[in-house]
């Protein structure tokens, strides 16, 4: 059992009800009371107080694969894995009288936070979700992150029960351990193999992939200081389905990606060379470009199967070609410098989920009457948006999430009153009083999960 850190004058006094994230720390946990009298457990995974939005109220939350007759303790949750992870407001903890009960270090249970969290949980999300996953008794974990290192042991290679997940390492393994890991991994084709961090500088290339010619999903992530080449990707099968390439210090040549004609999911971050290879990846369904600037979206025109597109950071200002790219169901635009015109969004007839965040120069939502399948809209730190009336033009709108939109008043939501399909609104207007007034105005409660996965919409 891991030794917990000693109590100091700076240690929070437990239990406490968080009003902001000021006293939240990774590893803290709280009880989620369930309808049968038992308890589930929520976990604080990370807190970023320097984020440009929700700096005082947002954190990354996790739901543990744990069920107890009594509220959780640091000892009782030992070894419990994560079922799901999402971005959350501190009000999630406050639901049903929730309080922070204590803290157990994340490293003690080998818990890690995914690099790209698309899910944002509504205030009342956790209890019904926990009951769905835990009380039925026949629901395996949704996903799991397994950390491995040399020397491998039997615990690292215990059976993998989750439907999907990640097996990851941050330092090179020995050749013997790579071979042993590969033999074990063959039984789990749904798992992503991830090399990340490499703070010791040992992962300089991807030649270790020669042990994994069968892997269908691979991530080279957060190898900023060490990775020097992508040549090792030649060891992966041509029918590779998922690939992540995180930021690296060197500009890596992407031309080797042409061999992956069946690639369905691709995450690319940071400056690279050979970006034109994107046009050859015509099987892509899900594409994320982070910290990459394109003059326009012409490179993406050949991607006829594209269903999900994330543009994060960077400076791509011309979105005019969006309606001609695939059949987009999910679109996320996040902190794009200089972007002012998002009118092309109004011409996406297949769009189901729209996620707009921190686009400082965007001042208007376009008319959405042609977005006939749009069901969910997520607006976060969109300080230039003051008129929500265009949302009322979306014929199928069911759910609206407003986060860090304190410049709005409850009356600004009056235009949504009576929309026939609207089922849930999560109003983050800067204070509980304003949020509750908005809920009362609309006659709606926050009862729904908002997820960025277009497959679930």
Helices and strands as residue ranges (DSSP letters): E 28-33, E 39-46, E 58-64, E 82-89, H 91-94, G 95-97, E 100-103, G 106-109, H 125-130, I 131-135, E 143-147, E 164-169, H 175-185, E 191-196, G 207-211, E 217-221, G 231-235, E 242-245, E 252-253, G 255-259, E 265-269, E 272-273, G 275-280, E 286-290, G 298-300, E 308-312, G 322-324, E 330-334, G 343-347, E 353-357, E 376-380, G 389-393, E 399-403, G 410-416, E 424-427, H 432-442, G 454-456
